[in-house]
Amino acid sequence: MKIYSWNVAGIRACEKKGLYDWYLEELAEVYCFQETKALPEQLNDQLVNPKSHSAIYAPAVKKGYSGVSTWVKSGIEHKHTIGLGIEEFDNEGRTIITEFDNFFLFNCYFPNGQRDHARVPYKMSYCKAIEEKAQELHQQFKKDIIITGDYNTAHHPIDLANPKTNTKSTGFLPLEREWMDHFEEIGYVDIFRHFTPEENGHYTWWTYRSNCRERNIGWRIDYFWTNKDMLKNIKGCSHHTDILGSDHCPISLELN
């Protein structure tokens, strides 16, 4: 099984830049999209009923904002749950949890803390809610957990091009990074770093300003995290930096 995650920065805009053609080339088992920024009724039929997959959307109440979507290949048994059951997060369309035979897949769009840090408390509350839901499902059903999406946080200095100048920027605040430390401590693993432990220069988001993508001045803020027990079933984790259409690139996880 191959799972893709991609913050598409507006699924309608990304479609115009080749999203659906890329989907047809890949035809992986599962796709998790974040920041879709659309209601299903605003979309072309191919995005609502993709050729070989069933698609579900969790849009935000506010139009043109946030939203996630999960596509699962036809024939794969699964069950979706939209949201966490917490209104302040579910109104922003941030979460879809999909249950498969052996694991739960969380498709998450973690909040941005904003330049003035006004939404950092909201972001940290969402992080805690995701963690609690993951622990609850893991303990209750004894299934593995995969949490993917745009976390909006670079964990370590090697996860962004300019760590020294961003110590007071949301996305690299000590508070945000400490939650990722804590997430590791309770038994979750950043899969890309598991396979690529020390290398810098691996990013998933680049500002459109100053040709940053061409110069590879970016941040690694899109992840796959799993519980440790799942490592034995994981073949690899990749960044697909050659795929354009958004200010993020797709990332993928391969399961044995």
Long-range contacts (C-beta under 8 A, 24 or more apart in sequence): 1-29, 1-30, 1-254, 1-255, 2-26, 2-28, 2-29, 2-30, 2-252, 2-253, 2-254, 2-255, 3-28, 3-29, 3-30, 3-31, 3-32, 3-105, 3-146, 3-148, 3-224, 3-252, 3-253, 3-255, 4-28, 4-30, 4-31, 4-32, 4-250, 4-251, 4-252, 5-31, 5-32, 5-33, 5-34, 5-107, 5-148, 5-149, 5-222, 5-224, 5-250, 5-251, 5-252, 5-253, 6-31, 6-32, 6-33, 6-34, 6-222, 6-243, 6-246, 6-248, 6-249, 6-250, 6-251, 7-33, 7-34, 7-35, 7-109, 7-149, 7-150, 7-205, 7-222, 7-246, 7-247, 7-248, 8-33, 8-34, 8-35, 8-36, 8-245, 8-246, 8-248, 9-35, 9-37, 9-246, 9-247, 9-248, 10-35, 10-36, 10-37, 10-38, 10-246, 11-36, 11-37, 11-38, 11-43, 11-47, 11-69, 12-37, 12-38, 12-42, 12-43, 12-47, 14-245, 14-246, 15-44, 15-47, 17-244, 17-245, 17-246, 18-244, 18-245, 19-245, 20-46, 20-47, 20-50, 22-243, 22-245, 23-50, 23-71, 24-51, 27-52, 27-73, 28-73, 28-252, 29-72, 29-73, 29-76, 30-70, 30-71, 30-72, 30-73, 30-76, 30-98, 30-105, 31-69, 31-70, 31-71, 32-68, 32-69, 32-70, 32-96, 32-105, 32-107, 32-148, 32-149, 33-68, 33-69, 33-70, 33-71, 33-107, 34-67, 34-68, 34-107, 34-108, 34-109, 34-149, 34-150, 35-66, 35-67, 35-68, 35-109, 35-150, 36-66, 36-67, 36-68, 36-69, 36-93, 37-64, 37-65, 37-66, 37-67, 38-64, 38-67, 39-63, 56-80, 56-82, 56-96, 57-93, 58-82, 58-83, 58-90, 58-93, 58-94, 58-95, 58-96, 59-93, 60-91, 60-92, 60-93, 61-91, 61-92, 61-93, 62-91, 62-92, 65-92, 65-93, 66-92, 66-93, 66-94, 66-109, 67-93, 67-109, 68-93, 68-94, 68-95, 68-96, 68-107, 68-108, 68-109, 68-149, 69-96, 69-107, 70-96, 70-98, 70-105, 70-107, 72-98, 76-100, 77-101, 84-129, 84-130, 84-133, 86-129, 88-122, 88-125, 89-126, 89-129, 94-126, 95-130, 97-133, 97-137, 99-141, 99-143, 102-143, 102-144, 102-233, 103-143, 103-144, 103-145, 103-146, 103-230, 104-134, 104-137, 104-138, 104-141, 104-143, 104-144, 104-145, 104-146, 105-146, 105-148, 106-130, 106-133, 106-134, 106-145, 106-146, 106-147, 106-148, 106-149, 107-148, 107-149, 108-147, 108-148, 108-149, 108-150, 108-151, 109-149, 109-150, 110-149, 110-150, 110-151, 110-152, 110-153, 111-152, 112-152, 112-170, 112-171, 113-152, 113-170, 113-171, 113-173, 113-176, 114-170, 115-169, 115-170, 117-170, 117-173, 119-170, 120-170, 120-173, 120-175, 120-176, 123-152, 123-170, 123-176, 124-175, 124-176, 124-179, 127-179, 128-179, 131-183, 131-186, 134-188, 135-186, 138-227, 144-226, 144-227, 144-229, 144-230, 144-233, 145-188, 145-226, 145-227, 145-230, 146-224, 146-225, 146-226, 146-230, 146-253, 147-188, 147-223, 147-224, 147-225, 147-226, 148-222, 148-223, 148-224, 148-225, 148-251, 148-253, 149-222, 149-223, 150-205, 150-221, 150-222, 150-248, 151-180, 151-221, 151-222, 151-223, 152-221, 153-177, 153-179, 153-180, 153-221, 154-219, 154-220, 154-221, 155-180, 155-181, 155-190, 155-193, 155-220, 158-198, 158-199, 158-200, 159-200, 159-202, 159-203, 159-219, 159-220, 159-221, 160-203, 160-218, 160-219, 160-220, 161-201, 161-203, 161-216, 161-217, 161-218, 161-219, 162-217, 171-219, 171-221, 172-219, 183-225, 187-227, 187-228, 188-225, 188-226, 188-227, 188-228, 189-225, 189-226, 189-227, 189-228, 189-231, 190-223, 190-224, 190-225, 191-223, 191-224, 191-225, 191-226, 191-234, 191-237, 191-253, 192-220, 192-223, 192-224, 192-237, 192-239, 192-251, 194-231, 194-234, 194-237, 195-236, 195-237, 202-239, 203-239, 203-241, 204-239, 204-248, 204-249, 204-251, 205-247, 205-248, 205-249, 206-247, 207-247, 208-247, 213-247, 222-248, 222-249, 222-251, 223-251, 224-251, 224-253
